[in-house]
Amino acid sequence: MEHQRDTQDVKLTASEWSVLTCLWEDSPRTVMQLVAALGERVGWAKSTTITTLRRMEEKGLVRVEQGERGKRYAPAVEREQATAAETHSFLDRVYQGSVGLMMSAMAKRQELSKDEVAELRAILDRVGEGK
C-alpha cells in the first residue's frame, strides 16, 4: 500500500513544486528523466536536480524505488493535498484566512474577468445547494 504524506504541516519550496509537478504529470521517473524535464522546464543542471531529489527524499516528499537502471521517483504527496495546504497557508499569511478579503481585494483591483466572476458565482451556487 502506498503511503501519502500528510501535507498539513508541509511547506513546499518553489523547487519542490517543480519536481512534484513533473512527478504528478508522469511517475515514476528516473533521475535522468527528471534531469531532462527540469532542465527544459526551469533550466536546472543535473547536480541541482539530484540535490533537490535527495533533500525531498529526506523530507518524505518523494518515494524512491530501485529499478533495473537506477532509482525511480514518485510523489509521496497528492497534488490536491499540496494545493490545499498551499492555499490555506497563503490565505492565512496574506488575508488572515479570509477568502472574502482576498476576493474583495481582487474585485477592487478589477482583476476578475466577467467569465471568472460567472465561474465563481456558479461555484458558490453549487456550494450553497450542497448545504
Secondary structure as UniProt FT lines:
FT   TURN            8..9
FT   HELIX           14..25
FT   STRAND          29..30
FT   HELIX           31..42
FT   HELIX           46..59
FT   STRAND          62..67
FT   TURN            68..69
FT   STRAND          70..75
FT   HELIX           79..95
FT   TURN            96..97
FT   HELIX           99..108
FT   TURN            109..110
FT   HELIX           114..130
//
